[in-house]
Amino acid sequence: MMKPDVSGAGKAHMREGIRRASSMLRLRHTGANDIGSMQEIRTCAASAREELRPFAAAKIPEVSVYRALKFGISVYNFRHVALLLPSALFLPFTYEVIRIGGLERVHLLLAMARFDLNGDGIIDGAEYELSRMQGEKLVVNAVSGCANFAIISALLFGATHLTTIGRPKPWHAGPESVDKFGTETTTNFMYGVYTLNVAAQCLALAIIITSIFSRQLLCNALPSVMSKLAFLSDTNLLANMGTACTWMIAFLCWVVFFGGFLSVPTYGFISMALLPMLLLIIIPTIYPAFLKTAMRLHLEVNALFACEGQSTPVAPDKELAMTNWRPLGDYAAERSSRNSHAQPAGDENAANEIAIDMEYND
């Protein structure tokens, strides 16, 4: 690993990281006259594209367990800390994901950049309908993600709360552990384990509160789809709750790790097997999945930029067909059977409009 650069260049990297992080897409700065208009969608798509360009230009690293572990820890566990460190400590690919705000925000920006499929700055009728559908889908997925985090956190909060308040009985080291290790040692360990338990409980409660009020704002306060997307982009809600969830689980693992032998000094040490067993499962599976997901997003972003400047936009029916795995001809045939005034199926433009209309109405 490279040594941190504490020279003037290193401080410049830190200032650049803070500046780039603060220059994220901020849809709330859209002019008041543009709210709910085509111009707002154009601004959204153009801003998302500009923020994704450095990520698209970064070189994809080779996949290895070490690189995947470093990527996952940097993006999901220490992303906010990594923004304050010199970018030279990270691979350009990893640093761009950190700068944007994590994989969840990369996906959000990619979906918003697709509002203008060919990047020509012109939103036609088909692209407008597609942007509205994709925007609604993003909001629904965000609300569902908040609900999932809230359920998990509620279960873990219930598991830690009784221990914190000493119900059904206060938590303390067992008499056998005190006799074997001494009062001072067991007391010090109890301080550490109890602190970890309270920290896990605080994170669980914070996730629950954030999820409840975020869903309330998304569903009952923000009126338009674009306002909801602005909220998701500004708050980076899902990525931040994902980071909090990883730390909550980590604290609970340490509670189990140290709590076993405090109760029973003989076979209680078996609880220490939890942490290495989890690492043997998570490191080879979950962390490579993080890196491979980022690589897939990188390919999709570059595919989007490859369509810029085309005179004919990328057919939106292809995106819709991938959603439900139904051929375009099925939409055209079904629509034609319902409406005798539909244009002939051989007209490609009419088929695209039919596909969009059918998908939106469904």
C-alpha angles and dihedrals in degrees: 000000000000118000116249114263107232094173126102090277090056092052089048089055089052093050090047091052092052092046094049092046091052091050093066119137108289110186092179088078091067112123117263091238091056097056110121093005136112088255091064091054091048091050091048094051094044094048092048091051093051092050091049097049097085089048091051091050094052116103117247110241124228113265117252134145091247094051091044092051092048091046094049094046092047095047103035106025108029104018096128092047091047091059089065094051126084112275089229089076090068137052110260090244092054094044093052091054089049091048094051093049107259137302094299093059092045087057091048093051092046091053092049092046088056090064084087100042099191098027095238094132092243120113110201126190095270093050091047092055091045092050091052092050094046091046092053090047092052091051093048091050091049092051090048091049091052090051092051093051090047093052094049092046093048091055093049092044089056090049093053101035098071091051091050095053094039100248132184082005134346117274114242140142116284120254091245091055091049092051093047102042102022133247096273095052096046091045092054091049091048090054090054097043093045090050091051090049092051091047091053090049092050092051091048092051091045091053091048093051093045092049095048097050094038090056089046092054094044095048105031109020111037109067106196134049092238091053089052091050089050089053092051092047095047097045099036083212104176096044092051093048089048090055092048090049093054091053092046091055091045092054091050091051090054090049090056091041094058100024098070101067091041088066100037119015094197113051093005089092087074087079088069088070089072096078099048091043091053091048091051089054101038102041097056095040116025101036095050086049089058091053095044091050090053090049091051091050088050091055092048092049091051090047088055093051091047088066094057116119096019113144091219116050120235105272107260090208088074090062091046093047089054090054098063099014092238121139117243090242090063091059092047094047093047092048093046091053091053098042120039090191094063116119119256116286090235092069104093095201092051090049091053092051091047091051092051093045093050094047093048095047091049 
